[in-house]
Structure formats: C-alpha cells, structure tokens
Amino acid sequence: MLNSRLDLLTDYPFDRLRDLLDGTAPPPGVAPLALSIGEPQHTPPAMIAEAVAANAHLWNKYPPPPGTPGLRAAIVGWLRRRFGLDALALDPDRHVVPVAGTREALYMIATLAVDPEAAGPRPVVLMPNPGYHVYAGSGFMSGAEVRFLDTGPDTGFLPDLDAIPEADLARAALFYLCSPANPQGTVADRAYLRRAVELARRFDFLLAMDECYADIYTGEAPISALNVCQDLGGDLDNVAVFHSLSKRSSAPGLRSGFVAGCPKVMAKLKLLRSYGGATIPMPIMAASEALWNDDAHAAENRALYAEKFDLAARILQGRHGAYRPGGGFFLWLDVGDGEAAAKRLWTEAALRVLPGAYLARADGAGNNPGAPYIRVALVYDPATTEDALHRLARTL
Ligand SMILES: Cc1ncc(COP(=O)(O)O)c(C=O)c1O
C-alpha cells in the first residue's frame, strides 16, 4: 500500500540522536542545552509581533499561493541590496516565489526537476556529503539516483566539482549545493559558483543553491549564485537560490522564505505549490515583508554570532580543529568519534550535540565522512553559549 521509497528515509538526524541518547541521562543539577538543532534562540525582532497584530484582520483570508506583491517586492529589494544585483533585471512576478520555509521548497524542487518518465538511465541528484538531510530525502522520493559527493578538509569542505564523473553530470537533473555550508560553514567563492553554474548549463540540470545562512557571516559577506548569473550576462537559466528568515531573522517558527531564479522553474514551482504547497498566512506575509525590508536587525543578529565565535576561539583555542567558519552558526569539530563524543557531552555535561555521521551517508565500504565530527549549533545568547563552550572544552 505504501510507497516503497519511504523505506529509504532512514537518516533523520534528530531521530538518530534520540536513539543514541535513549536510556542515558544528563548529570543531575546541570541545565541541559540543545546545541544539536540549528534553531536560533535570539529574541525575534519586535516587528514580527507588530506586523502580525496590525494584520490580524486578514486571518480570514486565503493567502494567494504566489505571495503578496508587497512581499515579492521586498524580497527583490533585499536581493538587490544584499548582493549588489543592480544589473540583474529581477522581476518580482517571474523570478521570485515566497515559500513557507525553505525546507518544503528544497523538498519540492526535486519533484519538479526530476523527470521519472525520461528515456534512458535514471536521473541523478547530486548533493554534498555531509549535507542537509532534506536533499537526500527529496532525491530518493523523486525516484532519482542520489549521488553523495564526499567533502572534507581535502576538498575545502565543498564538493570537488572536477571530481564528479562526466557520466553523472550527463544524467544529473538536480544538484544541491549549500553556501555557507551546513554543517561546515564553508563559503563558496565566485570561481566555484561560476563553475557550478556553468556545469548546470552545459549539462542542463538545475542548480539548487541553498543560501539560507547567507546573512550570518563574520568576514566578507558571502555572495550568491545570482551574482554569477549577473556576471555571465543576466540569464537566470538552470539556477534557483533558496533563502529563509529562519536564520537571518532568528524566526524559525515564522516559516517564511523564498526561492528565486530561473523563470521557467519559478512558473512550475508556483503551479506545483498551488496543488501541494503550504501557503503563508497573510499576517505572516506582512511580517516577512517588514523583515526583508529591514537590514538593521540582521546586522544585530550577525554581531551576536560574531561575539559567540570570538568566545569559541578563546575557549577552544583551536582544539579539535576548531575554526571560525566563513558563514553560518555551527562549530564543526573533529573529535575522532562523533557519536562517542555526543554521548559523553550529554551524560557528563548535559550538552546535546549532533554526531557528524548523522549528517552524512556512508559509502559501500562503510566510510562516513562525517563520522569524526560533531556539529555544535551556537544558537543561544552569548552568556549561555559561553557556559556551554566551557562545559564542552572541559569534557572533551
Ligand atoms: C542548510 C539548511 N537549509 C534549509 C534549512 C531549512 O530552513 P527553513 O525551512 O527554516 O527555511 C535549514 C534548517 O536548518 C538548513 O540548515
């Protein structure tokens, strides 16, 4: 009765962590802290509550699936300001689709990009390994063959684009990339993104660039795949970028983000969403519009993360390969055995962290590129984070 592909969804990281820690307990009297999930705990901007209250009369309206014109215009305004896209003729109606959080859109994009009826060998979905688990789930459910591209210090923690076999590129329907990368925080530079866009066009697959951490950085601001589209003359073909208010505005509960890029893809995404997509309630769209129109709160948010990476540098002193990532809010620590470290941190220091193995797939020989690592989400306020980092340093 059930879709047998569901049996491939075995790797939900937080279920695996629950199973790992099942039957164990944190030490008595120590406050447990969840550094496992990338759920920002900073106070969300007051403008959310204000916009929701001011638009409370709209709860009785079915929201338009493609979003309100005001929201789409605010998104285009932010893209232009944030990435300097003045030479790109971004059209709020043709190039932007607001979505109820990027997770659903990242999932849905595989249904859109992978053609199960295509003649010839099965389509391929490419993704970084480790990577956000939704990419694999959507790839499997679409019926494609999923190729996990191992990353590590030797590849600069991004997939080595030159190492992908040409046969896989020729069969590729979709390539997920993430910059700043979850979990390692690597930022893809212009040359890397240009190569990715050029491959997408040469082999005619969709490059799905997950850029949801783009506004959290401590050095140079990460660029977007849209910058490369601008550099290459302004065509948006074969490219879709994904952005979210969950991280930028510390509002994961708002469920608000957007996809932007190739107009053919955006048109089909709108169509698909009008059948199976969650619409964004009108008051939430009003709040989202206010957030995309405002950069000050995002700068304050960024400053808090910078403060926490300063604390991490001081407390960890580079131990376990600790480094300041180009973007995002995770520490990616090489602890030798991530599962063993996660257990110890829970039972000895009441810290929940995610074993890196749970963010990656093992190859046929059982090698999992995430296995030596733990991912530590610096999502609490600086004082709580400082306490957590001291506990972590003492325990490991
Ligand atoms: C890499 C990455 N992409 C996408 C998402 C989804 O974010 P949201 O659905 O809240 O926009 C997350 C959330 O943790 C993430 O880490």
The ligand as an ORCA input file, in Angstrom:
! r2SCAN-3c Opt
* xyz 0 1
  C      21.077     24.060      5.137
  C      19.671     24.310      5.508
  N      18.785     24.531      4.536
  C      17.498     24.759      4.808
  C      17.032     24.746      6.098
  C      15.561     24.944      6.334
  O      15.260     26.141      6.912
  P      13.782     26.726      6.923
  O      12.852     25.673      6.430
  O      13.526     27.073      8.326
  O      13.823     27.907      5.990
  C      17.916     24.528      7.156
  C      17.417     24.486      8.540
  O      18.032     24.056      9.451
  C      19.282     24.301      6.842
  O      20.178     24.077      7.787
*
